[in-house]
Amino acid sequence: MVRQHKSDRPHINSQNSHAIGSLFVQACPPTFINSFSMLFRSLLSTAVLAVSLCADNVSAAKNGRFGQKARDAMNIGKRSANAVKHAPTTPIEDYRFLTNKTKAFRVESLPDVHFDLGEMYSGLIPIEKGNLSRSLFFVFQPTIGEPVDEITIWLNGGPGCSSLEAFLQENGRFLWQPGTYQPVENPYSWVNLTNVLWVDQPVGTGFSLGTPTATSEEDIAADFVKFFKNWQQTFGIKNYKIYVTGESYAGRYVPYVSGAFLDQNDTEHFDLKGAMAYDPCIGQFDYVQEEAPVVPFVQRNLNLFNFNASFMAQLESIHESCGYKDFIDQYLVFPPSGVQPPKYMNWSDPTCDVFDIVNNAVLDPNPCFNPYEINEMCPILWDVLGFPTEVDYLPAGATIYFDRADVKRAMHAPNITWSECSLENVFVGDGGGGGPEQEGDLSANPIEHVLPQVIEGTNRVLIGNGDFDMIILTNGTLLSIQNMTWNGQLGFQTAPSTPINIDIPDLMYNDLYIENGYGPQEGQGVMGIQHYERGLMWAETFQSGHMQPQFQPRVSYRHLEWLLGRRETL
């Protein structure tokens, strides 16, 4: 079946359309200020500019505020359009990882990126030494802050979707978001804090080479262990702290890869210190993380779905008659009421596929509806990766960035067709249709054993969900956590309630707003709920869809600070 899903997204079966795979401003914390010292210097000048604009704001308020702002903006725009805002090229002598072994992977520049990339490497590393026919593709960006002896690995989901999506649109040093003209620097890049490694895996994903043979998460984790050791030996890395992160179907990858690292008993190469998974497939994600919680999700966000009363009554009737309401009432409680019985969807009877009913019906009031970010409206924006929502869309004359020949040459990528998500299955269990989610992945759900192992082995695991994600729903992920036993107890014993206050200032649009006569944009305020028990941090993120580093980068940056041990709460 053809994959038509975002690179971190669960697969959508085209036959049944079922997607299986989502205060107060304070001073910045010291870790954030240290990481962004260079960026904050530029903000000092904008603060002076903000003061100079105060008098203009008073005048505008008296004489047609918005008309005056528009006239001022046009004048400012003329002089700012050609302004040089980027630092000079990083001196090559400052490169930390450039050696005779790594120079073949060095990326000197990228097409359409008109500013300093800093130190960057990409290319293919074999899973088995000497066998280049089975290789995983990577991008590596060392931190631009103080050097740290740690590696943060990022994996996208799918299954079969490229981690280059996150590199370009989520947490890399630059961003090229849907609907935008060109790449821009990312002030909230994870590279500000740590060395980041993005990997296309398993075999068959993105630029990685080979014929898929995996039937389970254990198989792909074994491949990743071998790849990662070969990668470290190439880059002269050992005795580094390791963190594994990802989103969506990587909710399965992250625990299994992390567990395999722990099983190596090798702190020289696999010193796992923590893991983080966003909107993750950790439980029985078709029934528990999608179908059961979707009607209450629609009820809470009815202004974005715009369903009438009679249709809502139909949905609520299905929610009750199919047992979803009773399931939630019984098991979404704190502390847990007990172990949940196994629940599987009966795909031969579409009556209870309420997720599919909702996902189809919402296209009437909003034909541009995006289940990965439910507040998006028309038009569908052009995406340089070719996948702006849950549909393929590439305007005439446009090209997919990573499928361009000049980009492939610059990144030392193989000359193969790149697509954000593989058109073929990357798991082949039972002919590619086996396993509880019919993805060819025969592994047990992570909550059953491997995720508890990682929590108990590190006591630093973060599971987060975005509240605007309809693919993996917040309450579905909480239901999965309430069915997991770790460090001697089942689930969370108390309900999450502690707010997440984001005091990180706006660094992306601050200059723009000041130029247009508005004051500096500061902290966001309360942007979520956190809860920590027995080594597991829960993070609910407000106003975020499925790809949290893309939709709420400041919140995601805070999560990473916690994961790396730079702070003890969110």
N, C-alpha and C positions, 0 to 999 in steps of 0.2 A: 504494500500500500504506500502511496505517495506521502512523504512528509511535507506538511505545510504548517510549520510551527517555528516560533522564535528559537534562537539558538540556546536559550536557557529554558525553553518551554517543554512541557510534556507533549508527547505525540498526540495529534488529533486524528482519529480514525475517520476517513471521509465517508465511510458507509453509514455510521450512526452519529457522526459529528460529536462524539464523546471525547473530550480532552482528558487524558489521563496523566498526564505528566507534565502560587502566588507568593500662668507662668510669668517667668520673669527673666529679663535679660541680665546676665551676670558677666563678670570679666572672663576672658578666655582662659582655659586651663593652661598651665605651663607647657605641657607636652605639645599642645596644639600650636602655641606661640613659637616654640622652638622649631617645630616642623615647618612652619610657614613664615619664618623670619624674613626671607627674601621677598615673599609676596606682600607682607605687611608694609614693607618699605614704600611700595607704590601707593598704598592706601593713605600714608601720611600726607602725600601731596593732595589726594582727593579730599581729605578732611579740610585742608585749607581752602580748597575750591568750594566745599559746601558752605563754609562761613561766608565766602564772598557772594554766594548766591542768595543769602538770606534776604538782602534788601530787594533783589529782583523778585523774590517770592511774594513779598508784601505788595509790591507794585502790581504784580500779576493778579493778586487776589482782588484788588480794587478795580482792575481794568480788564476783566474777562480772563480769568486765571488760565484756562486751558488754551485759549487762543494765543495768549502771550507765551505760554510754555512751548507751543508748537513753533512759533516764530523763533524763539531762542534756540530750540533744538535744531532747527534747520541751519542756523548760523554756526552753532557748535559742531554740528555734523560735518560741515564743510572743512573745518580745520582738524577734526579728529579722525577723519577717514584715512588720512595718510600718516597718522601718528605712528611712531615706532614704539611698540609696547613690549617687545620680546628681548630677552637677554641675548648677548652674543654667544657664539658657538662654544660649547664646553671644551676646554683645552684637553687634548687627547692624553696628556700626561696625568690628568686627574682621573682617568678611567681605572677603576679598581680591578676589573676582571679581564682586561685585555692582555692576552698572552699569545704565543705562537699557536697554541691549540684552539683558541677562541676567535682569532682574528678573521677566520673564514665565515664566522657567524655575525660579525659586526655589521650593523645597519647604519650607514653613514647619513642617509636622508631618505625621505619617503615622498612620492609624488603628491603634490597639492598641500603638503605640510610646509608652510613657509616660516617656520621658526625652529629653534634648537630642539632636537630630539633628546639631547643628552646621550648618556651611555645606553646603548640598546643592542640586543642580539636576537637573532631568530634563525630557525632552520630545522633540520631533521636530525634526530638522534635515534639510533637503532634500539630496539627492545633487546635483541640479542646481539652482542658484539660481533661485527663482521657480516651481519645479515641486514643490509640496507633495505631489503624488500619489505620488511616489517619495521617501520619507523614511526615515531610520533613527532609531530611538529610543535615547536614551542616559540614563545616570545618571552624574553627576559629583560626587565628594566630594573637596574639597581636603584636603590633609594637615592633621592637628591638631597636628603638631609644628612645627619651624622651617620657614618657607616655603622651598620649593625650586622651581627653574625646570625642572621635568621633568613629564612625563605618562606614567603607566603605563597602557596599554590592556589590558583583559581581554576575551577572546572565548570564549564557550562553543561547543560543537561541534554534534553531531547527525548529519548536518547539519540545520539548521532549529530549533535549540534556543536558548532565550532566555538571555542573559547575566544576567538578573535572578535566575536560580538561584544564581549565584555571589555576586551582590550580597547576597542574603538568607541564604544558607546556607554561604558559604565565606569570603570575605575583605572584606566590607563592614564598616561601623561597628557594625552590630548583626546578630544571628543569630536565626533562628527555625527551629530544627532539627526533624526529624521526631520526634514523640512528646513534644514540649515544649509547655508551657501558653501561653507568650507569648514575644515577642522579648526578648532580653537583649543587653547591650553585649558587643562582641567585643574582648577585650583584645589579640588578635593580628591585628587588622585591618591590612591593607596601608596603610590611610589614616594609620596612625601614622608611616609612613616616607615616603610619596609622595602625589602627587595621582593619583587613580585614576578612570579613565573606563571604564565598562561599556557595551557597545554591542550591541544586537540587530541582527544581520546574518547572512546577506544578506537582501535584500528577501524578505518572506514569513515572517520569523522574529519571534516575540514580538509587540511593539507596532509594529514597523516596517510601513510602508505600501507598497503597490505589488504588481504582478503579477510573479512570478519570471520572469526572462528569461535568467539566467546559465546558461551551459553549461560553464563552467570556473572554476578558481580565479583565472585572469587577469581574468575578467569581474568577479568580486566584489571583487578587489583594486583594480581601476580605480574601481569605485563607492566603495570605502572611502577612497581617496585624495581624491576630490572631497568626500565627506562630511566628512572630517577637516579639510580646509582650511577649509570653510565653518564648521565648529564652532569652530576656532581663531579665525577672524575675528570670530565672534559674541562670544567670550569674551576678545578682546583679547590673544591669546597668540601669541607668536612667539619664535624663538630658544630654544626649550625642548629639552632632551634628551628623546628619545622611546624608550620601551621597549614592546614588544608581547609579550603573554603570553596563554596560554589552555590548554585541555586537550582531550583526546580527538580528535574530528574537527577541532578547531582546530589540531591538529598539522599540518593542511594549510593552514588559514587563516593561522596565524602566520607561516610562512615566506614565503608568497606576498604577504601584506600588507607584511611587512618588506622583501622584495625590491623591491616596487613603491615603497616609500619611498626606498630607496637609488637607484632608477632616476630619481627626480625631480631629483637633483642640486640640491636646494633645502634647505640647512640652516636656513633661516629657519622653515620649516614641517615639515620631515621629517628632522630630525637624529637618525637612528636610532643608538642607542648599544648596544642589546642586545635579546635576545629569549629567551623561556622557554616551553617547552611540556611539559605534564604528560601522561603516559600517552598519547602522541601517535600518531596515524596518519601515520607518516612514510614507511613502506615499503609493500610489498605486504601490507597488514595482515590480510587474510583468511587467507592461507596462512602467511606468515612470522611475523606477530605474534599469531596465534591458534592455528591448527591444528597447526603443527609443534611448538610448545612446550607444548601443553596437558597431555599425559600426564605428562611430567616434573614439571609444576606440580602435578598431582594427587598424584603420588608424594611430593613434598616436603610436601604439606599433607594427607596422608591422614587425619589425625585429624579434620579439618573436613569431609571428604567421606564418611567412614565406609563406603567400598566394601569388599565382601568379597574374599577372595583370588581366587575364580574370575572375578569381574567385572574385577578389576584385570588378570588374565591376558589377558582378552579385549581390554582397552584397549591393553595392551602389544603384543599381536599386531598390532592395527591400526596402532599407532605404527610398527612395523617394516615390515609389508607395504606400507604406503602410502608408504614412503620418508622419513618424518619423522625417524626415528632417524638414518639415514645423513646426512641434510641437516644436522642439528644437530651431529653428530660431526665433519663435515667443515668447517662454516663458523662455528660458535660457538667460535672459537679466536683467540688473541692472540699474535702479529700475525695478520691474516687470511690464509687459505690462497689467496685469490683472489676474483675477482668471482663473485657467485652467479648461477646461471642464472635466468631469469625463471620464476616459479612461479605458476600460477593454479589455482583450485579448479574442478573439474568438477561443477557443481551438478546435472547430470543423473544422476549416480551418487552417492547418499548414503553409500556404503560407507565412504569416507574422511573423512566429516564427523565426526571424533571429537569436535570441540568441541560439536557439537549432541548427540551421544550422552551426553557428560558432563553437559551443562547440563540435559538431561531426566532422567537417572538420579538426579542428586543431590536432586531434589525428593521422592524417596521417603523417604530418611532425614531430610531437612530441607525440608518444604514451603514454608518461608519463605526458602529460599536466595536470596542476592543476589549475582550474579556481579560486581557492582561493589564489593562489600566482603564477602568470602567467610566472614568470621567471624561474620556476623549470624545470629541464630537467631529463632525465633518469640517473640512475635507480630510480625506486620507492623505497623509503627507508622503512625499517621495522619501525613500530610505536608501541610502547609499549601499546598504546590505540587501535590499530587495524585499524586505519583509517588515513593513511598518506596523501591522496589526496581526491578525491571524490569517491574512490573505497575502498571496504573492502580488506585488505591485511594483512595476518599473516603467516609468513613462518612456515614450518613444525617444530614442536618442540617449537615454541615460545608461550608465554602466554600473555594474556591481564592483565596488572598489577592489576587493581582494581577488577578483577574477581578471583584473587588468594585467597585461603582460609586464608593464613597467613596474607595477607593485610587486608582482611575483619575483622579478629580478632583484629588486631592492631588498626583499625580505628573504632571499635565498630559498624560495618556495619551489616545489616541484611544478612542472608545467602540466598541471591537470586542472580540470574544471573545478572551481571552488563554489560551493553553495553553503549558505548559512546552516542548513540542516541536510543531512544525507538523504538521498532519495531511496536508498536501500537500507534494510535492517542492519544494525551493527551488532545485534544479538541474534543467534541462530538456533536457540533452543526450540526443539520440536518444529523445525522448519521455519523458525522466525516468528511463530505465533503462539509459542508456549509461555508458561508462567502465569501468575495470577493476574497480570495486566495485559496479556496477549502481545507482549513486546519481544518475545524470544528470550527474556531474562528470567531464568528459573530460580533466582535467589529468594530467600526469605526476606520479608520486610525488615528494614534496619532496626525498628523498635524491638524486634524479637530477641536479638542477642548482640549484634555488632555495635549499635549505637550505645547501649549501656556499657559495653566494654570500653569504648572511647571516652565516655564521660568518667568512668571509674579510673581509667588510666591517666587522665589529664586533669580532671576537675576544672576544666575550662572549655566548655562547649556552649556555643550560642545557637539557638534555633529562633529564627525570626520570620514574621509574616506581615505582608503589606495589606492594609485594610481595603484598598481598591483593587485587589486581585480576585478575580472570579475563577481562575484556573485552579489554584490551591487556596482554599478559603481559610481565614484565620481560625475560626472555630473548629474547622476540620483538623488543622494541625494541633490545636489544643486537645481535641478528642484523642488524637494519636498519642500525644504525650501522656494523657491520663490512662492510657493502656500499656504503658511501658514501666518496667521495674528496673530501677538502678539504685545503687548504693543502699540496698536493703529495703526499699519501700516502693510502692506502686504510685506513680504519678506525683503531681504537686499536691501538697497537703493544704495549702491555702490558695485562694484565688489571686491571680495577678492584679495589682492595683497601684503600684508605685509609678508615678509619672516619669517620663524621660524628658528632661528639659534641655533643649539644644540651644546653647549660648554661643555657638560658633557663628561668627558674622558672615554676611553675604560677601563672597569674593568673586562671584561670577558676573553679577549684573550691577554691582555697586557703582562703578564708574559711569555706566549708562544712565542710571537714575539721577546721579548727581549732575551729569551733563544736561539732563532734561529738567532740572530745577527741583528735584525731590531731595529729601534728606538722606543720609547714609542708611542703607539697609543693614539691620543688625541681626541679633539672634532670632530664632524661629519661635521660641517658647516651648510649650508642651507639645511634643510630636510623637508620643507613644506611651506604652506601658511596659515596665520591666518587672521581672520576678526571678529570683535566684534561689534554688534549692539544691543542695547536695551535688554541686559541680555543674549544674545545668542552668544557663541563663536564658530566659524567655524574653523576646523583644517583639512587641506588637508595634507596627509603624503606621502612624496616621498619614493619610493622603499619599499613600504609595501603592503602586501596582506591583506586578510580579518581579520586575527587575529593580530591586531596591537601590543599588548604587546609581542607577540611571535616574530614577524618579525622586529619590530623596538622598542625594549624595552626602549632605551634612550628617544626617542620621546614620548612614552607613559608615561614614568616617568615624563617628563616635563608637559604633560597634567594633570597628577594627582596633581602635585604641584599647578597648576593654580586652579583646582577644589577645592582643600582644602584651598584656600586663601593664600597660601604661596608666591604667586607672582601675579602680575596684568596683565602680558602679557605672551605669550608663547616664 
